[in-house]
Amino acid sequence: MDKGSYILLIEVKTRLEIRTRARRFDILPGFYCYAGSALGSLSGRVKRHLKKSKNKFWHIDFLLEKGKVLSAVLLPSSIKREEEISALLQEFGEAVKGFGASDCRVSSNLYKIEKEDFYKALKSIYEHMGVFT
């Protein structure tokens, strides 16, 4: 199955001002988790995010122009679970309001997080989704 959701762990080394077509975001140095979904091609979507040269379409494209993906976790599923994952991530990190969540009921899909909390967040997500049970 090549559809589902994913989580990116991103490192930002310097303060960034991200300007998308309609928004502006102040991104401080540190680590960020981004939750996304791809019900077409999960592997294709993540590969696209890892490419430096691409047309910018989603908010995350603008951030990844400067930020570095340290880890990509793929969570295959036949249903979109991005919103659930974002809701769990907000327990471990600080939301960047309005980032990448225009089609969700959560306030963000990007969370500033301490690197060690990334692993705690993953454990919580795996438990919620029934992985390793």
C-alpha positions, 0 to 999 in steps of 0.5 A, a space after each residue: 500500500 503506497 498511501 497514508 500519512 507521514 511525519 517529517 523531522 526538520 532541523 532549522 539552523 537559523 531564524 527564517 521568515 517563510 513567505 508563501 503565496 498568502 501567509 508569512 511565518 516566523 520560524 525560529 531555529 530548532 526542530 520541527 515535526 510536520 504531519 502530512 498525508 498522501 492518498 495517491 503516492 505516499 513514497 512519491 510525496 515524501 521523495 518530492 519533499 526531499 528534493 531541493 529543487 521543485 515548484 513550491 505548492 504547499 507551505 512545507 515546500 517553502 520551509 524545506 527550501 531552507 530546513 533540512 529533513 532529518 527523518 521521514 516516518 511513513 505510516 501506510 493507511 487507506 484513510 487520511 490520518 494527518 489530522 489525528 497525527 497533528 492532534 497528537 503532535 500538539 501534545 509534544 510541541 508548539 504549533 506554528 499556527 496556520 501552517 499546512 492545515 488549511 484542509 484540517 480542523 487542527 490549527 497546524 501541521 507543523 510543531 516546534 519540538 525538542 528533538 528528544 520529544 520527537 521519539 516520545 511523540 512517535 511512540 504515542 502515535 504508534 500506540 494510537 494507530 495500533 502499531 506494535 500492538 
